[in-house]
Amino acid sequence: MLFQSPGPILFKLGFFTLRWYGLMIASGFLLALMAARKQARKYGLDSERFVNLALWSFLIGVLGARLYYVSLNLSHFIANPGEILATWNGGLSIHGGIVGGIIAGCIYLKREKLSILKYLDLLASVVPLAQAVGRWGNFFNSEAFGLPVADNFPLRLFIPPESRPMMYHNIKFFHPTFLYESVYDLLLFLFLYFFAYKRLAKYPGMILCIYIAGYSVGRIIIEQIRIDAIATYHGLPVPLLVSAGMLFISLCLMVKFYKQGVVAESQAEFNSQIKNETRTSSQSVSESKLEN
């Protein structure tokens, strides 16, 4: 199957230009928001406040994604400061978006006096859906592709000459890593939203950790065949190193949140047992008085 971008621009109308990249990101956000609102109503969370949470997390997440990308390409942007705000050309790094979104979410939820972990769990369960759709923006921009492939490779992405690395200037087809990650993110969403969320609702924070760990594993695997790393450290792509760090942190927090959930569940069962025993004892006393 051959993938070839029709170009980054959907249409122009006077001074207005609609780009596929922005459309894909906005579409992913709206689809994720609709799914989250449905889940919020089902599990007794405030869906209207969640919309506010999602908006703040999205906006600050985009800012964080851009700042992260710019910081890893600092020499280029110092020489070309006019490109810093040109997000329509791509250049949003998901790791910065995750960190920015979580920080914004924590600030909003604390201000509103809502459960931080429960609402972040809901947010994390739908973020992969937004990512799955948003990755197609990379397709239209002819970016986020992988190593070269043969002309008869089952899945191949045509990259125009102006978007190819110099060392691969004469090669036409590459791994469609945007597609690999899009499919992976969709599968992660289906697992979190339809399977894990209900089963782990009594362990606040677990869904958030599973999302970060799950995404990190996928990114580590796919990063092996990408050739567009924005920065490297000792020969290793920075996104791979950041993913490994986030995986380690999320696994540690997963253990912590699981233990907290077990303790809370045991305490709830103990309180329920005491309450039932108290009620039984009161009934026995009342029956004894009636008999006398």
Helices and strands as residue ranges (DSSP letters): E 2-4, E 9-13, E 16-19, H 20-42, H 47-72, H 74-79, G 81-83, G 87-89, H 94-112, H 116-134, H 136-140, E 156-158, G 161-163, G 166-168, E 173-174, H 177-191, I 192-196, H 197-199, H 206-223, E 232-233, E 236-237, H 238-291
